[in-house]
Amino acid sequence: MYSPTVTNRPYRPLVLGDVIPGSHLRDAALIIGGALITVLGAQISIPVPPSPVPVTGQTLAVVIAGASLGAKRGAASQVLYLMMGLFLPVFSNGGHGLNVVFGATGGYLVAFPLAAWLMGYAAERGADRKPLLAIATFAAGQLVIFGIGVPWLKLATGMEWSAALNNGFFIFIIGGIIKSIVAGVATPAAWRMVRNLDGKKRN
């Protein structure tokens, strides 16, 4: 979407959230929206015994929120989500409180703001506009979450490294690939819609 600015230069949105006009109120709404998307993702929770870590829609929500909102707003949305989780049952399986954050799955949660920031940083440089690059970017974002979540899982449970890697990473690889493909197809498609709408407005 292109629109004139006070300098008469064309405005090019860096991320999908920038397509929406506005400033501070828009940013606040986007941050809240990103947190709520993660809340919804947490409601998709599938146990995978013997791992204490369920398959959830959270990581998909985190990478999409980060890419759609940009680095700062994306990270802020996940910080808000964590703050909500201290008092409200918004984590997977209705969990909440410090006991969850410092528990076996806490490392994954703590990694959300960093992963969202990195996704936003990459998206601001166009990494979410072409499917193959977007898929690789979203896969990297999930690896960041696992990179913090697995060592945290080991420390919190006393597992051996082999068990922590199996229960906290290897069994989630297929799901992570599927999530990367979903996000990597969805965001470039959203950008195509934006360009098509903009082209119609200018014609």
Summary of the structure (lengths in Angstrom):
residues: 203
radius of gyration: 17.8
end to end distance: 12.6
largest distance: 62.8
contacts: 697
relative contact order: 0.14
helix: 71%
strand: 3%
